[in-house]
Amino acid sequence: MKKSFLFISCDEAQHICDKAQYGEASGWERFKLNVRLIYCGITKNYSKKNQKLTENLEKADVKCLKTEERNKLEKHFNEELAKQNQG
């Protein structure tokens, strides 16, 4: 089967969609993805869900512990665990 240079598989389209979300897709890849989005409902649905996930993660404004805070918490946890095991 001859591979088309313009039409891509669903799997390839999903990979390009993921790359596009993070600005890693080339212009040619984005063009091929847009062609696929015109006629493929599965890819279109995947793209919508991917966009929604990205938007929700950006809105979440998640705060993480700094390495120093995490190490301090882990040390305290281990000390308390050792006390529990002794008594």
KAHUMO-V218779 format. One line per field, one symbol per residue. psi: psi as a letter, one per 20 degrees, with the letter a starting at -180 (. if undefined). Layout:
psi: ???
//
This chain:
psi: pppqigprrgghghghgghhhjkiprggghghghghhhiohghggggghgggggghhhhhlppqqqgggghgggggghghghghhh.
//
